[in-house]
Amino acid sequence: MSRDSRVVVIGGGVIGLSIAFHLAEAGVDVTLLERGTLGSGASRATADVVRSYFAGNPVSSALAVRSLDAYRAFPSRPGTELPLRRVGYLVLFSEPEQVAAFEADLPAQRAAGVDVGLIGVEEARERNPLIGDVPLVAAAYSPDAYISDTTAIVTAYARAAEQAGAALRTGCAVTAIDAEAGRIQTADGEISADAIVCAAGAWSASLVRCAGVDMPLTDPIEQELLTTDPLPPATPDIPVTLHAATGLLVRLRGDRLLIGMGYPGADRESWRREVAERLAETYPSLAGLALHTAVTGLRDASPDKTAFIGHRPGPPAFLYATGFSGHGLCNAPAAGELVRDLYLDQDPGMDVAALAVSARRTG
Ligand SMILES: Cc1cc2nc3c(=O)[nH]c(=O)nc-3n(C[C@H](O)[C@H](O)[C@H](O)COP(=O)(O)OP(=O)(O)OC[C@H]3O[C@@H](n4cnc5c(N)ncnc54)[C@H](O)[C@@H]3O)c2cc1C
């Protein structure tokens, strides 16, 4: 059977584009298939937060540390740097148990290369003067957190992938794959390949199942971010701030606050009321500000909130990078590098086996 392309990547979000770029840059003949437009899935609009500290999840932190280095270096031509505004990441603790959990996790975070430490309540309030008189016992602070621009990252990876020789086909939905034979069915006909890479985000489950990989992806999650009306003049700049007990996450976006807190679920109105209450509690000076939908998106989820990255060697090979569980922007460069290294049988420079589908992660 003649091969139309050596590698076919399914999915044109930030993960698929990073993979296409890294493979093409390494000289691999790669075609990416995206059913809509590039970046039209979860990568359409995010909170634009790129950080390295993932509490209790040093594996995701290690991917994020590696990714931050790559974002800072990308694409190494002056004048084309990615937007990265360093704001820091503050996690507020209201219970002594949260501090104990932080301290137990700290050695693994440090080993992953994360710059994070425990600070006192006074310093936390200095770093985020909007915090009101809410009971706190301490906070974690990681300076390595940035506000970026997801669209800019998607565009930059797409351009770099094309410049390196990748073919990016949009409006091309994959309807089925035969991973054993290296065949991909699309609405436009069949394509054959030496390797198929699934990077289809929240829509990966049926594709990996077709390939015989028993990946325990949980149902996709609809996430919503809210924004406030304009803040009072002279509102200070603040770190991305998480109130650990309630999950209330805030950051500044222009003259407004961007807010996330869990998931709306079926009762969106009661979720909104809950967000407004938690906001008023933690940031009393902002109580009463109207809240509006900033963005909603469907994202993938793995049981341990860590991506699945792995492969079944070929040819034809089958590779996957999905289940990023809300960390995709923070993990995309590393995901591209690891998939490239798995395909080319190169040293990935980290324990990539820990990211594969395995009994340990499925059990
Ligand atoms: C509201 C919200 C805020 C977020 N904020 C952040 C943040 O601040 N920082 C962060 O790190 N992460 C954030 N995330 C998570 C992040 O957006 C995702 O982890 C990331 O975008 C996943 O990228 P992806 O390429 O895997 O998936 P996607 O961007 O969803 O891309 C998958 C693509 O595959 C295509 N596709 C699916 N099926 C097929 C098929 N059969 N054939 C062809 N194409 C197909 C889809 O059209 C889609 O474009 C946020 C997510 C949401 C929803």
The ligand as an SDF file (V2000), in Angstrom:
LIG
                    3D

 53 58  0  0  0  0  0  0  0  0999 V2000
  -12.7820   27.6590   29.5040 C   0  0  0  0  0  0  0  0  0  0  0  0
  -11.4280   27.0050   29.4520 C   0  0  0  0  0  0  0  0  0  0  0  0
  -10.3120   27.6680   29.9560 C   0  0  0  0  0  0  0  0  0  0  0  0
   -9.0630   27.0570   29.9250 C   0  0  0  0  0  0  0  0  0  0  0  0
   -7.9580   27.7390   30.3970 N   0  0  0  0  0  0  0  0  0  0  0  0
   -6.7370   27.1600   30.3260 C   0  0  0  0  0  0  0  0  0  0  0  0
   -5.5710   27.8760   30.7320 C   0  0  0  0  0  0  0  0  0  0  0  0
   -5.6440   29.0320   31.1470 O   0  0  0  0  0  0  0  0  0  0  0  0
   -4.3700   27.2470   30.6690 N   0  0  0  0  0  0  0  0  0  0  0  0
   -4.2510   25.9480   30.1880 C   0  0  0  0  0  0  0  0  0  0  0  0
   -3.1440   25.4110   30.1750 O   0  0  0  0  0  0  0  0  0  0  0  0
   -5.3340   25.2730   29.7420 N   0  0  0  0  0  0  0  0  0  0  0  0
   -6.5600   25.8530   29.8000 C   0  0  0  0  0  0  0  0  0  0  0  0
   -7.6490   25.1690   29.3700 N   0  0  0  0  0  0  0  0  0  0  0  0
   -7.4650   23.8150   28.8160 C   0  0  0  0  0  0  0  0  0  0  0  0
   -6.9660   23.9220   27.3750 C   0  0  0  0  0  0  0  0  0  0  0  0
   -7.8340   24.7550   26.6420 O   0  0  0  0  0  0  0  0  0  0  0  0
   -6.9390   22.5390   26.7540 C   0  0  0  0  0  0  0  0  0  0  0  0
   -6.2340   21.6350   27.6130 O   0  0  0  0  0  0  0  0  0  0  0  0
   -6.2220   22.5710   25.3970 C   0  0  0  0  0  0  0  0  0  0  0  0
   -6.7510   23.5620   24.5700 O   0  0  0  0  0  0  0  0  0  0  0  0
   -6.3410   21.2040   24.7680 C   0  0  0  0  0  0  0  0  0  0  0  0
   -5.8090   21.2810   23.4670 O   0  0  0  0  0  0  0  0  0  0  0  0
   -6.0630   20.1010   22.4590 P   0  0  0  0  0  0  0  0  0  0  0  0
   -5.3270   20.4390   21.2220 O   0  0  0  0  0  0  0  0  0  0  0  0
   -5.7720   18.8110   23.1300 O   0  0  0  0  0  0  0  0  0  0  0  0
   -7.6490   20.0810   22.2530 O   0  0  0  0  0  0  0  0  0  0  0  0
   -8.5540   21.0280   21.3400 P   0  0  0  0  0  0  0  0  0  0  0  0
   -8.0950   22.4210   21.3340 O   0  0  0  0  0  0  0  0  0  0  0  0
   -9.9490   20.7690   21.7530 O   0  0  0  0  0  0  0  0  0  0  0  0
   -8.2720   20.4560   19.8950 O   0  0  0  0  0  0  0  0  0  0  0  0
   -8.8010   19.2280   19.4380 C   0  0  0  0  0  0  0  0  0  0  0  0
   -9.1700   19.4510   17.9910 C   0  0  0  0  0  0  0  0  0  0  0  0
   -9.4760   18.2100   17.4050 O   0  0  0  0  0  0  0  0  0  0  0  0
  -10.4760   18.4460   16.4270 C   0  0  0  0  0  0  0  0  0  0  0  0
  -11.1440   17.1660   16.1770 N   0  0  0  0  0  0  0  0  0  0  0  0
  -11.8760   16.4460   17.0560 C   0  0  0  0  0  0  0  0  0  0  0  0
  -12.3160   15.3200   16.4770 N   0  0  0  0  0  0  0  0  0  0  0  0
  -11.8450   15.3300   15.2170 C   0  0  0  0  0  0  0  0  0  0  0  0
  -11.9800   14.4360   14.1180 C   0  0  0  0  0  0  0  0  0  0  0  0
  -12.6910   13.2950   14.2240 N   0  0  0  0  0  0  0  0  0  0  0  0
  -11.3790   14.7590   12.9470 N   0  0  0  0  0  0  0  0  0  0  0  0
  -10.6500   15.9050   12.8290 C   0  0  0  0  0  0  0  0  0  0  0  0
  -10.5150   16.7870   13.8370 N   0  0  0  0  0  0  0  0  0  0  0  0
  -11.0920   16.5060   15.0140 C   0  0  0  0  0  0  0  0  0  0  0  0
  -11.3860   19.4640   17.0850 C   0  0  0  0  0  0  0  0  0  0  0  0
  -12.1610   20.1590   16.1340 O   0  0  0  0  0  0  0  0  0  0  0  0
  -10.3810   20.3470   17.8210 C   0  0  0  0  0  0  0  0  0  0  0  0
  -10.0100   21.4940   17.0700 O   0  0  0  0  0  0  0  0  0  0  0  0
   -8.9090   25.7550   29.3820 C   0  0  0  0  0  0  0  0  0  0  0  0
  -10.0400   25.0900   28.8670 C   0  0  0  0  0  0  0  0  0  0  0  0
  -11.2860   25.7050   28.8840 C   0  0  0  0  0  0  0  0  0  0  0  0
  -12.4550   24.9750   28.3080 C   0  0  0  0  0  0  0  0  0  0  0  0
  1  2  1  0
  2  3  1  0
  2 52  2  0
  3  4  2  0
  4  5  1  0
  4 50  1  0
  5  6  2  0
  6  7  1  0
  6 13  1  0
  7  8  2  0
  7  9  1  0
  9 10  1  0
 10 11  2  0
 10 12  1  0
 12 13  2  0
 13 14  1  0
 14 15  1  0
 14 50  1  0
 15 16  1  0
 16 17  1  0
 16 18  1  0
 18 19  1  0
 18 20  1  0
 20 21  1  0
 20 22  1  0
 22 23  1  0
 23 24  1  0
 24 25  2  0
 24 26  1  0
 24 27  1  0
 27 28  1  0
 28 29  2  0
 28 30  1  0
 28 31  1  0
 31 32  1  0
 32 33  1  0
 33 34  1  0
 33 48  1  0
 34 35  1  0
 35 36  1  0
 35 46  1  0
 36 37  1  0
 36 45  1  0
 37 38  2  0
 38 39  1  0
 39 40  1  0
 39 45  2  0
 40 41  1  0
 40 42  2  0
 42 43  1  0
 43 44  2  0
 44 45  1  0
 46 47  1  0
 46 48  1  0
 48 49  1  0
 50 51  2  0
 51 52  1  0
 52 53  1  0
M  END
$$$$
